């Protein structure tokens, strides 16, 4: 993903079944990430933005 594409996602778009924003300041639990990935895959795909 390019910075331009990321900025487009961050401008005025809310989370839905195909886009998740997750806070990961120091550590993000791998098992939680796997569950989010599976959930998004089950909905037909999407993106997870960690930050």
C-alpha positions as CSV (number, residue, x, y, z in Angstrom):
1,X,0.0,0.0,0.0
2,X,1.3,3.4,-0.9
3,X,1.2,6.4,1.4
4,X,-1.3,8.0,-1.0
5,X,-3.6,4.9,-0.7
6,X,-3.3,4.9,3.1
7,X,-4.2,8.6,3.3
8,X,-7.3,7.9,1.2
9,X,-8.3,5.2,3.6
10,X,-7.8,7.5,6.6
11,X,-9.8,10.4,5.2
12,X,-13.4,10.2,6.2
13,X,-13.8,6.5,5.9
14,X,-15.2,4.6,8.8
15,X,-14.5,1.1,9.9
16,X,-16.8,-1.6,8.4
17,X,-16.6,-5.3,7.7
18,X,-13.8,-4.7,5.2
19,X,-11.7,-2.2,7.1
20,X,-10.4,-2.3,10.7
21,X,-8.2,0.2,12.5
22,X,-6.2,-1.3,15.4
23,X,-3.9,0.5,17.9
24,X,-0.6,-1.2,18.3
25,X,1.7,1.2,20.1
26,X,4.1,-1.2,21.6
27,X,2.7,-4.7,21.1
28,X,-0.2,-6.3,19.4
29,X,-1.3,-9.8,20.4
30,X,-0.7,-12.2,17.5
31,X,-3.7,-14.4,18.3
32,X,-6.0,-11.3,18.2
33,X,-4.5,-10.3,14.8
34,X,-5.1,-13.8,13.5
35,X,-8.8,-13.7,14.7
36,X,-9.3,-10.3,13.0
37,X,-7.7,-11.6,9.8
38,X,-10.0,-14.7,9.8
39,X,-13.1,-12.5,10.4
40,X,-12.2,-10.2,7.5
41,X,-11.4,-13.1,5.3
42,X,-14.8,-14.6,6.1
43,X,-16.5,-11.4,5.0
44,X,-14.8,-11.5,1.6
45,X,-11.5,-9.8,2.3
46,X,-10.4,-6.3,3.4
47,X,-7.7,-4.4,5.2
48,X,-6.4,-4.1,8.8
49,X,-4.5,-0.9,9.6
50,X,-2.2,-1.3,12.6
51,X,-0.8,1.9,14.1
